[in-house]
Amino acid sequence: MTKTDTAPPLAGSANHQPRRRIRLPAETGAVVALAVLVAVLGWLSPSFLEPANLLSVLSQAALPGLLAIGMVFVLATREIDVSAGAVFHLAATFTALLMVAGMDPWLAALAGVTAGAGLGLINGLLVIALRLPALLVTLGTWWMIQGLSLVAGKGQTFAPTGAGSGFFTTLSGKAFTVVPAAGIVFVVLTMAMHVVLHRTRFGYRVQAVGSNPLAATYAGIPTGKVKVLTLVLMGAVAGLAGVIHLGSQGAIAPGDGGTFALLAIAAAIIGGTSLSGGSGSVIGAAIGMLVLQAIQSAMTLHGVDAIWTAFTTGALVVLALAIDRLIRLWRDWRAGHGDPLG
């Protein structure tokens, strides 16, 4: 039997332990970006830091932020839903039509959210039946849903009667006279969905499917069912956002929610959710939406013409995609060359 001798350490030397790799939370970048952005904008325009303006940013971020929350689950499964904005609009229009028909506003609102979930279910079933990426399927259903909204609303701003009812006063009101109701729903749902993604079996399955679909299938996870459920969730939160918009504004206009899907994708990526799937950050997506809305609010404060908003939104989406790509290349490089700090 041979014995392998271990060379004794040299005098005065210390045993070097491998350095532990520090892994920052996925939303760290979004938090830093928001803090820097708020500091810079506050320095350029002190009025930006006024509580009324900050609460206005929260209010503006709430509805597209709800879509961003749902988009995190979709992106985590390596899919993209571009029909979410159209679902938002149709759910609001459907709710308004039910109110006009005499249905109780709260029941109509529940029906609107259910309709959003139903549209998400249709998207999911089409993805499974056609065996196509959700991006292609929802690109088609986006036009279909948008067309239905225009037909139902006759291409005009649609305002249901009974604007003085409890439904409208509740959703257009403010808690403690300062915090918008939509902002409260946004914060509460962000916390709830964070727990769902990271502390439940469904959340585990969502991330497992996005990380390695084949391995997830071998592990007994119904990947098709998981993808369908994520699209149903996306439709439900889009419907909820549409209902809240109707309640807070008292009407739904043809162009409302048109950019929400792109904003949701950009916010999720800025918040640390990768297009390659496998993981996501609901809190990061919420913070990412605050970043986007803070930029748009700053443009308004500095007198930038509103026609530049669409250009800015598109530029932010491209920037978010570029950042996601660079992060993926960096991770691939480290995986191939080892950790330089290891």
C-alpha positions as CSV (number, residue, x, y, z in Angstrom):
1,M,0.0,0.0,0.0
2,T,1.4,3.3,-0.9
3,K,0.9,6.5,1.0
4,T,0.7,9.9,-0.5
5,D,2.6,12.3,1.5
6,T,1.4,15.9,1.8
7,A,4.1,18.5,1.7
8,P,4.2,20.5,5.0
9,P,3.5,24.2,4.6
10,L,6.5,26.5,4.5
11,A,7.3,28.4,7.7
12,G,5.4,31.6,7.8
13,S,3.0,30.6,5.1
14,A,-0.8,30.4,5.5
15,N,-3.1,27.9,4.0
16,H,-5.1,29.8,1.4
17,Q,-8.7,28.9,1.3
18,P,-10.6,29.3,-1.9
19,R,-12.4,32.6,-2.0
20,R,-16.1,32.4,-1.7
21,R,-17.9,33.8,-4.6
22,I,-20.2,36.6,-3.6
23,R,-23.5,36.4,-5.4
24,L,-25.6,39.6,-5.4
25,P,-29.4,39.4,-5.6
26,A,-30.7,39.6,-9.2
27,E,-32.4,42.9,-8.6
28,T,-29.2,44.6,-7.3
29,G,-28.5,46.3,-10.7
30,A,-32.1,47.7,-10.8
31,V,-31.8,49.0,-7.2
32,V,-28.5,50.7,-8.0
33,A,-29.9,52.1,-11.2
34,L,-33.0,53.5,-9.5
35,A,-30.9,55.1,-6.7
36,V,-28.5,56.7,-9.1
37,L,-31.3,57.9,-11.4
38,V,-33.3,59.5,-8.5
39,A,-30.1,61.2,-7.2
40,V,-29.2,62.6,-10.6
41,L,-32.7,63.7,-11.4
42,G,-33.1,65.2,-7.9
43,W,-29.9,67.2,-8.4
44,L,-30.9,68.4,-11.9
45,S,-34.5,69.2,-10.8
46,P,-35.1,69.4,-7.0
47,S,-38.9,69.3,-7.7
48,F,-38.5,65.7,-8.8
49,L,-37.9,64.7,-5.2
50,E,-41.2,66.2,-4.0
51,P,-43.4,63.6,-2.4
52,A,-46.3,64.4,-4.8
53,N,-44.1,63.7,-7.8
54,L,-42.6,60.5,-6.4
55,L,-46.1,59.2,-5.7
56,S,-47.1,60.2,-9.2
57,V,-44.2,58.0,-10.5
58,L,-45.5,55.1,-8.4
59,S,-49.0,55.6,-9.8
60,Q,-47.8,55.7,-13.4
61,A,-45.6,52.6,-12.8
62,A,-48.4,50.6,-11.1
63,L,-50.4,49.4,-14.1
64,P,-47.6,48.5,-16.5
65,G,-45.8,47.2,-13.4
66,L,-48.6,44.6,-12.9
67,L,-47.9,43.3,-16.4
68,A,-44.2,43.2,-15.6
69,I,-44.9,41.0,-12.7
70,G,-46.7,38.5,-14.9
71,M,-44.0,38.8,-17.6
72,V,-41.4,37.6,-15.1
73,F,-43.1,34.2,-14.9
74,V,-43.4,34.0,-18.7
75,L,-39.8,35.0,-19.3
76,A,-38.6,32.6,-16.7
77,T,-40.0,29.7,-18.9
78,R,-38.1,31.1,-21.9
79,E,-41.2,32.5,-23.5
80,I,-42.5,36.0,-24.3
81,D,-46.1,37.3,-24.4
82,V,-46.5,40.4,-26.6
83,S,-50.3,40.4,-26.4
84,A,-50.5,41.5,-22.8
85,G,-51.2,45.1,-23.7
86,A,-54.1,44.1,-25.9
87,V,-55.4,41.8,-23.2
88,F,-55.3,44.8,-20.8
89,H,-57.4,46.9,-23.2
90,L,-60.0,44.2,-24.0
91,A,-60.5,43.3,-20.3
92,A,-61.2,47.0,-19.5
93,T,-63.5,47.3,-22.5
94,F,-65.3,44.1,-21.6
95,T,-65.8,45.3,-18.0
96,A,-67.1,48.6,-19.2
97,L,-69.6,46.9,-21.5
98,L,-70.9,44.7,-18.7
99,M,-71.4,47.8,-16.5
100,V,-73.4,49.5,-19.3
101,A,-75.5,46.3,-19.5
102,G,-76.4,46.8,-15.9
103,M,-74.1,44.4,-14.1
104,D,-72.8,45.4,-10.7
105,P,-69.4,47.1,-11.2
106,W,-67.5,44.7,-8.8
107,L,-68.9,41.6,-10.5
108,A,-68.1,43.2,-13.9
109,A,-64.6,43.8,-12.7
110,L,-64.3,40.1,-11.6
111,A,-65.5,39.1,-15.1
112,G,-62.9,41.4,-16.7
113,V,-60.1,39.7,-14.8
114,T,-61.5,36.3,-15.7
115,A,-61.7,37.3,-19.3
116,G,-58.0,38.3,-19.2
117,A,-57.2,34.9,-17.7
118,G,-59.3,33.2,-20.4
119,L,-57.3,35.0,-23.1
120,G,-54.1,33.9,-21.5
121,L,-55.5,30.3,-21.5
122,I,-56.2,30.6,-25.2
123,N,-52.6,31.8,-25.8
124,G,-51.3,28.8,-23.8
125,L,-53.4,26.2,-25.5
126,L,-52.3,27.6,-28.9
127,V,-48.7,27.4,-27.9
128,I,-49.0,23.8,-26.9
129,A,-51.2,22.8,-29.8
130,L,-49.1,24.5,-32.5
131,R,-45.8,23.7,-30.8
132,L,-44.6,27.2,-31.5
133,P,-42.9,29.8,-29.3
134,A,-45.3,32.0,-27.4
135,L,-43.7,35.0,-29.1
136,L,-45.1,34.0,-32.5
137,V,-48.4,32.9,-31.1
138,T,-49.1,36.0,-29.1
139,L,-47.9,38.2,-32.0
140,G,-50.9,36.8,-33.9
141,T,-53.4,36.9,-31.0
142,W,-52.2,40.5,-30.2
143,W,-53.7,41.7,-33.4
144,M,-56.8,39.6,-33.0
145,I,-57.4,40.9,-29.4
146,Q,-56.7,44.4,-30.3
147,G,-59.2,44.2,-33.2
148,L,-61.9,42.9,-30.9
149,S,-61.3,45.8,-28.5
150,L,-61.7,48.3,-31.4
151,V,-64.8,46.6,-32.6
152,A,-66.3,46.4,-29.1
153,G,-65.5,50.0,-28.2
154,K,-66.2,51.3,-31.8
155,G,-62.7,52.8,-31.9
156,Q,-63.7,55.6,-29.4
157,T,-63.2,56.4,-25.8
158,F,-65.7,54.3,-23.8
159,A,-66.9,55.5,-20.5
160,P,-69.5,53.4,-18.6
161,T,-72.2,55.1,-16.5
162,G,-72.2,55.1,-12.7
163,A,-68.9,56.8,-12.3
164,G,-69.9,57.8,-8.7
165,S,-70.3,54.2,-7.5
166,G,-68.1,52.6,-4.9
167,F,-66.0,50.8,-7.5
168,F,-64.8,54.0,-9.2
169,T,-64.4,56.0,-6.0
170,T,-62.3,53.2,-4.5
171,L,-60.0,52.7,-7.4
172,S,-59.6,56.4,-8.1
173,G,-59.1,57.2,-4.4
174,K,-55.9,57.5,-2.3
175,A,-55.0,55.8,1.0
176,F,-54.2,58.4,3.7
177,T,-55.1,61.0,1.0
178,V,-51.7,60.5,-0.7
179,V,-51.0,56.9,-1.8
180,P,-52.9,55.9,-5.0
181,A,-55.0,52.8,-4.8
182,A,-53.3,51.4,-7.9
183,G,-49.9,51.8,-6.2
184,I,-51.1,49.8,-3.2
185,V,-52.3,47.0,-5.4
186,F,-49.0,47.1,-7.2
187,V,-46.9,46.8,-4.1
188,V,-49.0,44.1,-2.5
189,L,-49.1,42.0,-5.6
190,T,-45.3,42.4,-6.0
191,M,-44.7,40.9,-2.6
192,A,-47.3,38.1,-3.1
193,M,-45.9,37.1,-6.5
194,H,-42.3,37.2,-5.1
195,V,-43.3,34.5,-2.6
196,V,-45.1,32.5,-5.3
197,L,-42.0,32.5,-7.5
198,H,-39.5,31.6,-4.8
199,R,-41.5,29.7,-2.2
200,T,-44.0,27.6,-3.9
201,R,-44.0,24.4,-6.0
202,F,-45.4,26.3,-9.0
203,G,-42.6,28.9,-8.8
204,Y,-40.0,26.1,-8.6
205,R,-41.5,24.4,-11.7
206,V,-41.5,27.7,-13.6
207,Q,-37.8,28.2,-13.0
208,A,-37.0,24.5,-13.7
209,V,-38.8,24.5,-17.0
210,G,-36.9,27.6,-18.1
211,S,-33.6,26.4,-16.8
212,N,-33.7,23.0,-18.7
213,P,-37.0,21.9,-20.2
214,L,-35.7,18.4,-21.0
215,A,-34.4,17.8,-17.5
216,A,-37.7,19.2,-16.1
217,T,-39.6,16.7,-18.3
218,Y,-37.4,13.8,-17.1
219,A,-38.1,15.0,-13.5
220,G,-41.8,14.5,-14.0
221,I,-42.7,18.2,-14.4
222,P,-45.5,18.8,-16.9
223,T,-43.7,21.5,-18.9
224,G,-46.7,22.2,-21.2
225,K,-49.0,22.7,-18.3
226,V,-46.6,25.0,-16.6
227,K,-46.3,27.2,-19.7
228,V,-50.0,27.3,-20.0
229,L,-50.4,28.4,-16.4
230,T,-47.8,31.1,-16.7
231,L,-49.7,32.6,-19.7
232,V,-53.0,32.3,-17.8
233,L,-51.3,34.2,-14.9
234,M,-50.1,36.8,-17.4
235,G,-53.6,37.3,-18.8
236,A,-55.1,37.6,-15.3
237,V,-52.7,40.3,-14.2
238,A,-53.2,42.1,-17.5
239,G,-56.9,41.9,-17.0
240,L,-56.6,43.1,-13.4
241,A,-54.5,46.1,-14.6
242,G,-57.2,46.9,-17.2
243,V,-59.9,46.8,-14.6
244,I,-58.0,49.1,-12.3
245,H,-57.3,51.5,-15.1
246,L,-61.0,51.6,-15.9
247,G,-61.9,52.2,-12.3
248,S,-59.3,54.9,-11.7
249,Q,-59.8,56.8,-15.0
250,G,-63.5,56.2,-15.5
251,A,-63.0,55.4,-19.2
252,I,-60.9,53.3,-21.6
253,A,-59.5,55.0,-24.7
254,P,-58.3,53.2,-27.9
255,G,-54.6,53.8,-27.3
256,D,-54.5,52.9,-23.6
257,G,-52.0,50.2,-22.7
258,G,-50.5,50.0,-26.2
259,T,-46.9,50.1,-25.0
260,F,-47.4,48.1,-21.8
261,A,-46.2,44.8,-23.1
262,L,-42.9,46.3,-24.3
263,L,-42.5,48.2,-21.0
264,A,-43.2,45.0,-19.0
265,I,-40.5,43.1,-20.9
266,A,-38.0,45.9,-20.5
267,A,-38.7,46.3,-16.8
268,A,-38.4,42.6,-16.2
269,I,-35.0,42.4,-18.0
270,I,-33.7,45.6,-16.2
271,G,-34.8,43.9,-12.9
272,G,-32.7,40.8,-13.5
273,T,-34.9,38.4,-15.4
274,S,-33.0,36.9,-18.3
275,L,-34.5,36.1,-21.7
276,S,-32.7,32.8,-21.5
277,G,-35.1,31.7,-18.7
278,G,-34.5,29.7,-15.6
279,S,-34.8,32.5,-13.1
280,G,-36.5,35.8,-12.4
281,S,-37.1,38.6,-10.0
282,V,-40.5,40.0,-9.4
283,I,-39.2,42.7,-7.0
284,G,-36.5,43.5,-9.6
285,A,-39.2,43.9,-12.3
286,A,-41.2,46.3,-10.1
287,I,-38.1,48.3,-9.5
288,G,-37.3,48.2,-13.2
289,M,-40.7,49.7,-14.0
290,L,-40.0,52.5,-11.5
291,V,-36.8,53.2,-13.3
292,L,-38.6,53.5,-16.7
293,Q,-41.3,55.7,-15.3
294,A,-38.8,57.9,-13.5
295,I,-37.1,58.5,-16.8
296,Q,-40.4,59.4,-18.5
297,S,-41.4,61.7,-15.6
298,A,-38.0,63.4,-15.8
299,M,-38.6,64.1,-19.5
300,T,-42.0,65.7,-18.7
301,L,-40.4,67.8,-16.0
302,H,-37.7,69.1,-18.3
303,G,-40.2,70.0,-21.0
304,V,-39.3,67.2,-23.5
305,D,-42.1,66.9,-26.1
306,A,-44.4,64.0,-25.5
307,I,-43.9,62.7,-29.0
308,W,-40.4,61.5,-27.9
309,T,-42.0,59.2,-25.4
310,A,-42.5,56.4,-27.9
311,F,-38.9,56.8,-29.1
312,T,-37.6,56.7,-25.6
313,T,-39.6,53.6,-24.8
314,G,-38.2,51.8,-27.8
315,A,-34.7,52.8,-27.0
316,L,-35.1,51.6,-23.4
317,V,-36.3,48.2,-24.7
318,V,-33.3,47.9,-27.0
319,L,-31.0,48.9,-24.2
320,A,-32.5,46.3,-21.9
321,L,-32.1,43.6,-24.5
322,A,-28.5,44.7,-25.1
323,I,-27.8,44.5,-21.3
324,D,-29.3,41.0,-21.1
325,R,-27.2,39.9,-24.0
326,L,-24.0,41.2,-22.5
327,I,-24.7,39.6,-19.2
328,R,-25.3,36.2,-20.9
329,L,-22.0,36.6,-22.9
330,W,-20.2,37.4,-19.6
331,R,-21.6,34.3,-17.9
332,D,-20.7,32.1,-20.8
333,W,-17.2,33.4,-20.8
334,R,-16.8,32.8,-17.1
335,A,-18.2,29.3,-17.4
336,G,-15.7,28.5,-20.2
337,H,-12.6,30.1,-18.5
338,G,-13.4,29.6,-14.9
339,D,-13.8,32.1,-12.1
340,P,-10.9,34.5,-12.3
341,L,-11.2,35.0,-8.5
342,G,-11.4,31.4,-7.7
